[in-house]
Amino acid sequence: MVRAVTLPVNTWVSAEAMAQEIVGAEVTVVGASYSGDDRASGIHSDGDTVSPGATPGDSGLIVTHGGAQTG
């Protein structure tokens, strides 16, 4: 049986930080906007440690219709 785990998620990130997470360090984001509940988006971290093989990367953007908070 698979055991559920919780990824650390930072929901206190700006639209620019979320855009930068999508495009990567090689690209400079000069402007971005996000319209939606701040609790419904965030950047996860430690994916390779917490859930190896299940996340596409160690960190990434999460956007949901519910809550993206850890726990």
C-alpha positions, 0 to 999 in steps of 0.5 A: 500500500502506498503511504501518503506524505505531505510536501512542504508548500510555501503559499506566501510567494509572489506571482513573479516567484511562481512564474520564475519557478515555471521558467527556471533560472535561465530566464528572467521574469520581469512581470507576472500577475496571479488572480486567485485565492492566495491559499490555492497556489504555492511552491513545493520543496523537497519533492525528491526527499519526501516523495522520490519518483512521484514529483517531477522535480525537487521543487515546483508550482502547485495551483489548485482549486482548494488549499495548497497549504502543507498539512 
